[in-house]
Amino acid sequence: MDLSQREKYSRQILFAGIGEDGQTQILNSSAVLVGCGAIGTVVSNLLVRAGMGRLRIIDRDFVETSNLQRQTLFEEADAREAVPKAIAAERRLRAINLDTKIEGVVSDLTPKNARELLSGFQLILDGSDNFQTRLLLNDAAIALGVPWIYAAAVGSYGVTMTIRPNETACLACLLESEGGAFQGLEETCDTVGVLNAAAGFAASMEAGEAVKILAGKVKAVSERVISFDVWRARFQAVRVARNPECRACVRRKFTYLEGEIQPHITMCGRDSVQIHEKNRDLDLEDLKRRLADASIAGVRNNEFLLRFCIPPYEMTVFTNGRAIVKGTKDAAVARSLYARYIGA
């Protein structure tokens, strides 16, 4: 640690729980974040400012105006230009701290790419918005032997849980055992809304746990599920025992990691369907010309994606052939639109 870094992180070094040794470990640490929305933007901001050495951000989506209320790394220009969240976050975080190596990856985490995208990091962070992805993260973390932190928020409620393979209960222990689901987690931000304070609180708890791990202070890590309601000012911490029959951390049956990529997925609370096309690369400029020839107006694109409207639907297409069809939850409708305008 050089003199300028000692000054930059002086207030963190003064904290007895970290000290100079802990800060040195943080500067040499690495983490991968899956999802860069309300929780992901806050946790990445906090950890980059704390001086972590390397951060990979994986996100499948782009910035929209409705994100700005709670997704703290983004601004109006990002929404106007439909910048992918991973890219917008990478740009902003690089400007915040040059000490951290940051890599934005515009991708959906799937069983096919999970091992590749998550390998080589000290810690996995949850910024996702659905339990299918979180259970995939859980499987991958256990298979790789890497700790990960679960975090979620909806309405005024949030929850976090730090999972260390072979040491603590895992997310499958919690959710797949009888009576394991949390009250309210079936709701989504798009159906009941979300307070930015709730998302910020969940992200701050996640960042706090992450700093303990990255600083080498594992004894300080919580072994409890922490839940809170910022509107009602309620806070609860519950110890969860490992399920001796857990299919993931005991029997090592990785149902989600070994599963097939679904060709279409209804996106949680978004009135949208995401479509995967395997082994397909698209030339967005060529697609833009084809759409213009078909008299499709209002086509917008950047180097990462292309958007156009077929009222009442809106389609966003990425260079790898993935698409998000907004305005329907019917997979058949979404695939029909994809085939018609993108190609079978």
C-alpha positions in Angstrom: 0.0 0.0 0.0 1.5 3.3 -1.1 1.2 6.7 0.7 -1.6 7.9 -1.5 -3.6 4.8 -0.7 -3.0 5.2 3.0 -4.5 8.6 2.7 -7.4 7.5 0.5 -8.5 4.7 2.8 -7.3 6.3 6.1 -10.8 6.3 7.7 -11.2 2.6 6.9 -7.7 1.8 8.2 -8.5 3.5 11.5 -11.5 1.2 12.0 -10.2 -1.4 14.5 -11.9 -4.3 12.6 -10.0 -3.7 9.4 -6.7 -1.9 10.1 -3.8 -1.7 7.7 -3.5 -5.5 7.2 -7.2 -5.8 6.4 -7.0 -2.9 4.0 -4.1 -4.5 2.2 -6.1 -7.6 1.8 -9.1 -5.6 0.4 -6.8 -4.0 -2.2 -5.8 -7.4 -3.4 -9.3 -8.9 -3.3 -11.7 -9.8 -6.0 -15.5 -10.3 -6.4 -18.0 -11.0 -9.1 -21.4 -9.3 -8.9 -24.5 -10.8 -10.7 -27.1 -8.2 -11.4 -26.6 -4.4 -11.3 -29.9 -3.0 -10.3 -31.0 -1.4 -7.0 -28.9 -3.6 -4.8 -26.1 -4.2 -7.2 -25.4 -0.5 -7.9 -25.2 0.3 -4.2 -23.0 -2.7 -3.2 -20.6 -2.2 -6.1 -20.3 1.5 -5.3 -19.5 0.8 -1.7 -17.0 -1.9 -2.4 -15.2 0.0 -5.1 -14.9 3.0 -2.8 -13.6 0.6 -0.1 -10.7 -0.2 -2.5 -11.4 -3.8 -3.6 -8.9 -4.9 -6.2 -11.0 -6.4 -9.0 -14.7 -6.5 -9.7 -16.6 -8.2 -12.5 -20.2 -7.0 -13.1 -22.6 -9.3 -15.0 -26.0 -8.0 -16.0 -28.4 -8.8 -18.9 -30.4 -5.6 -18.9 -30.2 -1.9 -19.9 -31.0 1.3 -18.1 -34.5 2.6 -18.1 -36.0 5.7 -16.6 -37.9 3.8 -13.9 -34.5 2.5 -12.6 -33.2 5.9 -11.6 -35.3 6.1 -8.4 -33.1 3.4 -6.7 -30.2 2.4 -9.0 -27.6 4.8 -7.8 -24.9 4.5 -10.5 -27.1 5.6 -13.4 -28.4 8.9 -14.6 -30.9 10.3 -17.2 -28.4 10.0 -20.1 -27.9 6.3 -19.5 -31.7 5.8 -19.7 -32.1 7.9 -22.9 -29.3 6.0 -24.6 -30.4 2.6 -23.3 -26.9 1.8 -22.1 -26.5 -1.8 -20.8 -26.3 -1.6 -17.0 -23.0 -3.5 -16.8 -21.4 -1.0 -19.2 -22.9 2.1 -17.5 -21.7 0.8 -14.1 -18.2 0.0 -15.3 -17.9 3.6 -16.7 -19.1 5.2 -13.5 -17.1 3.0 -11.1 -13.9 3.5 -13.0 -14.3 7.2 -12.5 -14.9 6.7 -8.8 -11.7 4.7 -8.0 -8.8 3.9 -10.4 -7.4 1.4 -7.9 -10.1 -1.1 -8.8 -10.0 -3.1 -12.0 -13.6 -3.3 -13.3 -15.1 -5.4 -16.0 -18.7 -5.1 -17.2 -20.1 -8.2 -18.9 -23.4 -7.8 -20.8 -24.8 -11.3 -20.4 -27.5 -13.4 -18.8 -26.1 -15.9 -16.2 -27.1 -19.4 -17.3 -26.1 -23.0 -16.5 -24.0 -23.0 -19.7 -21.8 -20.0 -18.7 -22.0 -19.8 -14.9 -18.8 -21.7 -14.1 -16.8 -19.6 -16.6 -18.2 -16.3 -15.5 -18.0 -16.9 -11.8 -14.6 -18.7 -11.6 -11.5 -17.1 -10.3 -13.1 -14.7 -7.8 -12.8 -14.7 -4.0 -16.5 -13.8 -3.5 -19.8 -13.9 -5.4 -22.3 -11.1 -4.8 -26.1 -11.3 -5.5 -27.7 -8.3 -7.2 -30.2 -10.4 -9.1 -34.0 -10.2 -9.1 -35.3 -13.8 -9.2 -34.8 -17.0 -7.3 -34.0 -19.1 -10.4 -30.8 -17.1 -10.7 -30.1 -17.1 -7.0 -30.4 -20.9 -6.8 -28.1 -21.1 -9.8 -25.6 -18.9 -7.9 -26.0 -21.1 -4.9 -25.2 -24.2 -6.9 -22.2 -22.6 -8.6 -20.8 -21.2 -5.4 -20.9 -24.6 -3.7 -19.5 -26.4 -6.7 -16.6 -23.9 -6.9 -16.1 -23.7 -3.1 -16.6 -19.9 -3.1 -18.6 -17.9 -0.5 -21.5 -15.8 -1.7 -23.9 -13.3 -0.3 -27.7 -13.4 -1.0 -29.5 -10.1 -0.9 -33.1 -9.1 -1.9 -35.5 -6.2 -1.4 -39.1 -5.5 -2.3 -41.6 -2.9 -0.9 -40.0 -1.8 2.4 -38.6 -5.2 3.2 -35.1 -6.6 2.7 -33.1 -9.7 3.6 -29.5 -10.9 3.4 -27.7 -14.1 4.1 -24.0 -15.0 3.9 -23.3 -18.5 2.6 -19.9 -20.2 3.1 -19.7 -23.7 1.5 -19.2 -26.5 4.1 -19.5 -23.9 6.9 -23.0 -22.6 6.9 -26.5 -23.4 5.6 -27.0 -22.6 2.0 -29.9 -20.9 0.1 -31.3 -24.3 -0.8 -31.3 -25.3 2.9 -33.4 -22.2 3.5 -35.8 -22.2 0.5 -36.2 -25.8 -0.3 -36.9 -27.1 3.2 -40.4 -27.1 4.6 -41.5 -23.6 5.6 -38.3 -22.1 4.3 -39.7 -19.2 2.1 -39.8 -15.7 3.4 -43.1 -13.8 3.7 -43.6 -11.3 0.9 -40.8 -12.5 -1.4 -43.3 -13.8 -4.0 -44.0 -10.1 -4.6 -41.9 -8.0 -7.0 -40.8 -4.4 -7.4 -43.1 -4.1 -10.4 -46.2 -5.2 -8.5 -45.8 -3.6 -5.1 -42.9 -1.1 -5.7 -39.8 -0.7 -3.7 -38.3 2.0 -1.4 -34.8 2.9 -2.4 -34.0 2.9 1.4 -34.9 -0.8 1.6 -32.7 -1.7 -1.4 -29.9 0.5 0.0 -30.2 -1.1 3.4 -30.0 -4.6 1.9 -27.0 -3.6 -0.2 -25.2 -2.0 2.8 -25.7 -5.2 4.8 -24.3 -7.2 1.8 -21.3 -4.8 1.4 -20.6 -5.0 5.2 -20.5 -8.8 5.0 -18.4 -8.6 1.9 -15.8 -6.3 3.5 -15.4 -8.8 6.3 -14.6 -11.6 3.9 -12.4 -9.5 1.6 -10.4 -8.2 4.6 -9.8 -11.7 5.9 -12.0 -11.2 9.0 -14.1 -14.3 8.5 -14.8 -14.7 12.2 -16.8 -11.5 12.1 -19.1 -12.8 9.3 -22.8 -13.4 10.3 -24.2 -16.9 10.2 -27.8 -15.6 10.4 -30.5 -14.6 7.9 -30.9 -10.9 8.5 -34.3 -9.4 7.6 -35.7 -5.9 8.1 -38.6 -3.6 7.2 -37.5 0.0 6.9 -41.1 1.3 6.9 -42.1 -0.4 10.2 -38.6 -0.2 11.7 -38.4 -3.9 12.4 -35.2 -5.9 12.3 -34.7 -9.7 12.8 -31.7 -12.0 12.7 -32.4 -15.8 12.7 -29.9 -18.6 12.7 -30.5 -21.2 10.0 -29.2 -24.8 10.5 -27.8 -26.8 7.6 -30.4 -29.2 6.3 -28.8 -32.7 6.6 -30.6 -33.7 3.5 -29.9 -30.6 1.4 -29.7 -31.5 -2.2 -27.1 -28.8 -2.8 -24.6 -28.4 0.0 -24.9 -32.0 1.4 -25.8 -34.2 -1.5 -24.1 -31.9 -4.1 -26.9 -32.4 -6.6 -26.7 -29.1 -8.5 -30.1 -29.0 -10.2 -29.8 -25.4 -11.4 -26.2 -25.5 -12.4 -26.7 -28.7 -14.4 -30.0 -27.6 -15.9 -30.7 -26.6 -19.5 -31.0 -23.0 -20.6 -34.6 -22.2 -21.0 -35.3 -20.9 -24.6 -37.6 -18.3 -23.1 -38.0 -16.9 -19.6 -40.8 -14.7 -18.2 -38.9 -11.9 -16.5 -39.9 -11.3 -12.8 -42.5 -8.6 -12.6 -41.4 -7.0 -15.9 -44.4 -7.9 -18.2 -41.6 -9.1 -20.4 -40.2 -12.4 -21.9 -36.5 -12.9 -22.5 -35.6 -15.1 -25.4 -32.3 -17.0 -25.8 -31.0 -18.1 -29.2 -28.0 -20.4 -28.9 -24.8 -19.8 -30.9 -26.2 -16.8 -32.8 -24.4 -13.5 -33.5 -26.3 -10.6 -34.9 -25.1 -7.7 -37.0 -27.2 -4.9 -35.5 -26.5 -2.5 -38.4 -27.8 -5.1 -40.8 -30.8 -5.8 -38.6 -31.5 -2.0 -38.5 -31.5 -1.9 -42.3 -33.9 -4.9 -42.6 -36.3 -3.3 -40.1 -36.2 0.0 -42.0 -37.0 -1.9 -45.2 -40.0 -3.4 -43.4 -41.2 0.1 -42.5 -40.5 -0.3 -38.8 -40.1 3.2 -37.5 -38.3 4.5 -34.4 -35.4 2.0 -34.5 -32.7 3.0 -32.0 -29.4 1.2 -31.5 -26.0 1.6 -29.9 -23.0 -0.8 -30.0 -24.6 -3.2 -27.6 -28.2 -3.4 -28.5 -31.1 -2.4 -30.8 -34.6 -1.3 -29.7 -37.8 -0.9 -31.7 -41.6 -0.9 -31.2 -44.3 -2.9 -32.7 -47.2 -1.5 -30.6 -48.1 -2.6 -28.0 -44.8 -4.4 -27.8 -41.2 -3.2 -27.5 -38.3 -5.4 -28.5 -34.7 -5.1 -27.4 -32.1 -7.2 -29.2 -28.5 -7.9 -28.2 -25.6 -8.8 -30.3 -25.6 -12.4 -29.2 -29.2 -12.9 -30.4 -30.8 -12.6 -26.9 -33.9 -10.5 -26.9 -36.3 -9.0 -24.4 -39.9 -8.6 -25.6 -41.8 -6.1 -23.4 -45.5 -5.9 -23.2 -46.4 -9.6 -22.8 -45.8 -12.6 -20.5 -46.9 -15.0 -23.2 -43.8 -16.9 -24.5 -45.6 -17.9 -27.7 -46.3 -14.3 -28.6 -42.7 -13.3 -27.8 -41.3 -16.1 -29.9 -43.6 -15.3 -32.8 -42.5 -11.6 -32.8 -38.8 -12.8 -32.6 -39.2 -15.1 -35.5 -41.1 -12.5 -37.6 -38.7 -9.5 -37.0 -35.3 -11.1 -36.1 -35.6 -14.4 -37.9 -36.1 -18.0 -36.9 
